[in-house]
């Protein structure tokens, strides 16, 4: 299926590893031009080169999404370099679960405010794209926002992100700007969170595998495929949705 994304522009934050990296590669495979960032300058430079090797235009700069001014400059410069913004994907996450004030502040700044700041910076560009054809803002949430198992800043603030996304979808619908969420379940990435669990706590890792009816964890590429569809004009009537990609690990209806 041609998703109708070729030649359009996407920005992806937290793009140099894990789900963010898979999203950037998936969108480039659809022919999108990419603006990318993370806090690692060398990783950003390497990603820009690899995306260019996919035959698209790529631009990037090391940027901390917790720095609102720097994030705004990154968006403005990316839009200038690439000719606008049609799609923005907010991906970075603190991925901490300890119930300390430091952890609450970290998740608040990165997961929640990082998405809000990104949208605010992208808003005028997305409104122009929405008026011309279609614009999409996608936030990576988590199934941790759907089922409370322990006091956790990660789950609680992802739930706040879900609430924000729904309100944003309602507010921006008339402008042709869609806002959606993708909520991954347990996603295995080499060098990522679950890879660490497999090494440090193999019994818990095995228990987590058995908890999923599919008998496995998902891949970053499977999440990225969902993001690509939501980014595209093919899903033009989909806004305010929270698409769960978890192999039926959660049981909500």
N, C-alpha and C positions, 0 to 999 in steps of 0.2 A: 504494500500500500504506500503510495506517495503521500506523505504527511503535509506537503505544501510548505515546507520550511526552508527550502533551498534559497540562498541569497539573503535571508533575513538575519537579524542580529540578536544574539543571546548573551546575557551576562550571567556568570556563575561565580558565587563566592565559595570559599573553602574548596577550591577546585582541584587541588593537586594530589589528593589521595581519597581512597574510599569511594563513597557514593558520589561525591562531587566530581571526582576524576571520571568515573563512569558516565555521569551525566554530560560532562563536557565532550567526551569522545562520542557519545551517542548522538548528540546534537550536531557535532561536526560531521558525523557519518550521514546525517540528513541534509548536509550542505549548508548548515548555518555558519555564519561568521561569529567568532567567540571573543568575548572579553572575560578574562579570568583573573582571580586573585587568591592569595593565601598569605600567610605571614612569612613564608620561606622564599626569599628572592631567587635562589638557585632552582628551586622546584618550579616556580612560576616561569622562569626563563626556559627551562626544559620542556614544560608543558606547551608553551607558545610554539616552540620549534616542532614538537610532535604533532600539534594540531595543524600547523602549516603543512606538514608532510601529508596530511589527509586531504589537502587541496583546498583549504578554506583560509580566509584571512583571520589572523589571530593577534590579539594584543593583550598584554597583561602587565601588572605591577604588584609587587608585594604590598599588601594593605591589611591592616588590622581592623575588622569591622566594628570593634569596640571604640574606635576613634571615629566619631561621626563626621568630623571635618575631612579627614583623610578619605573616608569612604565616599563622601560627596564628590571630592576631587577625582577619585578613581572612576566613578560613574560618568562624570562630565567629560573626562579625558577619553574614556572608552567610547562614549557616544560620538565624540568628535572624530576619533580615529576610525570608527567603523561605520559611521553614518546613521546613528540613531540607536534606539533600543526597542525591540519588539517583544522580547521575552527576558524575564529576570528570574533566576533561581537562587533562593536563599538556602544555603546548605550547612554552614559551619555549626558545630555544636561543642559545648564544653564536655559532654558525656561524663558528668560526675554524679554520684548518687549519695554521697555522704551528706548528712543532715546538719551541716555547719553554716554559719552566716557567710563565710568566705565562699562556700560552694553555691549558696543561693545567689549571691551577688554575681558570681562568675556566669552561671546559667542565665540569669536575668540579662546581663550585658550582652552575652554572645548569642544565645538562642532566640530570645524575645526581642530585645532592642536591636540586635543585628538585623533582624528581618524588617522591623519597623523603619529603621534608618535606611535600609536599602530601598524599600518602597518609596519613602519620601523623596529620596534622591532621584529615583527613576520615574516618579509620577509624571512630570511633563512630557518625557519621552514616550512613555507608555500611552498617555492620552493621545498624542499625535498618531502613534501607531494604531490605536484603537479606532480613531476617526477614519483612518485610511483603509484599514482591513480588519485587524484583530490584534489584541495584545494580551499577554499572559504573564501573571506573577505567580510563581509556585514556591511554596515553603515546604521544607522537609521537616515533618513532625516525627511522631513515634507512637507505637502502640502503648508505650508507657503512660501516655496521656489518657488512655481509654480505660485502664484497669488499675486501681490503686492497690498496691501490695505493701507499701511501706511509705513513711514520710520521705519524700524525695523532691529536691528542687528540679530535677530533670523532668519527672512526670508532671509535676504541678505547673511548671512554666511552659512546657509543651502544650498543656491543656489551655493555658492562657493564650498561646499562639493560635490554637484552633479557634478560640472565640474571636480573636482579632481577625483571623482570615475570613470568617463568615461575615462579620460586619463589613469588612473591606469589600467583599464580593457584592454585597447589597449596595454599598455606596457607589461603587465604580461601574455597575452593570450598564447604566445609561451611557457611559463614556466608551463602551466597547472594550473595557479592560476587565479581564477575568482573573479571579483569585482562587487558587485551589491549594490543597494540601496533599502530600503523599506521606503516609505513615508506615514506615518499614517495621517489620518484626525483627527477629534475630537474623542479622545479615553477616555472613562470614567473609571477611576480607583478610588477605595475608598481611600480617603485621598490625591488624586492627584489634578492636575490643575483644571479640570472641576468640581470636587467635591467641590473645593473651590469657583468656580464661582457660582455653584448652591446655595451655602449658602449666598455668598456676593451679588450676582446680579441675583436673580432668573428670572427676566424678560429677561435679556440677555441670560440666559441659555435656557429658553423656546424658544426664538427667534432662537438660534443656533440649537435646535432640529428640529424646523419647516423648517429650511433652507436645511436640508438633506432629499432627496426624500424617504429614508428608514424610516424616522420618529424617528430615534434613533442615539445614538453614538456607536462607535465600542468598542470592548473589547481588552484588552492587549493580551488575548489568541488568538484572531483572527489575530492580527499582528504577534504573535509568530509562528503561523502555517505557515504563508508565509515565515518567516525567516527560519524555519526548512526545507522547500522545497528547498529554494535557497541554503541552506547549503549543500544539499545532492547531491550525484552523479546522482540522477534522473534529475537534472537540469544542467547537465554537459555542455550543449551548450548555457546556459544562462549566459551571462556576459555583463557588461556595461548597464544593465537594471535598470530602476527606477520603482519599482512596487508600485503603489498607492493603499492604503487600506483605502478608505474613504467613501464607500457607495454612490459614485457619487456626493459627495459634490462639488468637483471641476468639471468644465465643459470643460476642455481642451480635445482635440482629440489626 
